């Protein structure tokens, strides 16, 4: 799973028996075809996830922040880093 998340076309982070990703179902089907068949179990609004965590799966806000931070670190190779002027 870790390798599939690393090689995914969008940032993904392994979690328990699945993973978190910004990918669509089509991207998940393509990028994880050699691992297993996955279906999206839950969707989260990013800011709510960071602030409140999740009930299903049960994730506290701090852990949610760590997951998203890891995904953003993995995202850097996908484009130019975020810049501010």
C-alpha positions in Angstrom: 0.0 0.0 0.0 2.8 2.4 0.9 4.4 1.9 -2.5 1.1 2.4 -4.4 0.5 5.6 -2.4 4.1 6.8 -3.3 3.5 5.9 -7.0 0.0 7.3 -7.2 -0.7 10.1 -9.8 -2.1 12.3 -7.0 -0.9 12.6 -3.4 -2.1 9.6 -1.2 -1.4 8.6 2.3 -1.9 5.0 3.6 -4.2 4.7 6.6 -5.2 1.5 8.3 -6.5 -0.8 5.6 -7.0 2.0 3.1 -5.7 5.4 2.2 -6.6 9.1 2.0 -6.2 10.8 -1.3 -7.4 13.8 -3.4 -8.0 11.4 -6.3 -11.3 10.7 -8.0 -12.7 7.2 -8.2 -11.4 6.8 -11.7 -7.8 7.8 -10.6 -8.1 5.4 -7.6 -9.2 2.6 -10.0 -6.3 3.2 -12.3 -3.5 3.9 -9.7 -4.4 1.1 -7.3 -5.5 -1.6 -9.8 -2.5 -3.7 -8.9 -3.3 -3.6 -5.2 -7.0 -4.2 -4.8 -10.4 -2.8 -5.8 -11.2 0.2 -3.6 -14.3 2.3 -3.3 -14.5 5.7 -1.7 -16.0 5.2 1.8 -16.1 8.8 2.9 -15.5 12.3 1.7 -14.3 15.1 3.8 -14.2 18.9 3.3 -10.6 19.7 3.9 -11.0 22.5 6.4 -13.6 20.6 8.4 -11.3 17.5 8.4 -8.4 19.6 9.7 -10.5 21.3 12.4 -12.7 18.4 13.5 -11.1 15.2 12.4 -13.5 12.4 11.4 -16.1 10.2 12.9 -15.7 7.4 10.3 -13.0 6.5 10.3 -12.3 7.8 13.8 -9.5 10.4 13.5 -8.8 13.2 15.9 -8.0 16.6 14.5 -4.2 16.4 15.2 -4.0 13.1 13.3 -6.0 14.6 10.4 -3.6 17.5 10.3 -0.6 15.0 10.1 -2.3 13.1 7.3 -2.9 16.2 5.2 0.6 17.6 5.9 2.1 14.4 4.6 -0.1 14.5 1.5 1.0 18.1 0.8 4.6 17.1 1.2 4.1 14.3 -1.4 2.3 16.8 -3.7 5.4 19.0 -4.3 6.6 16.9 -7.2 3.2 17.3 -8.9 3.7 21.0 -9.6 5.3 24.2 -8.6 5.4 24.9 -4.8 2.8 27.3 -3.5 4.1 30.8 -3.7 3.0 34.1 -2.1 3.8 37.6 -3.1 
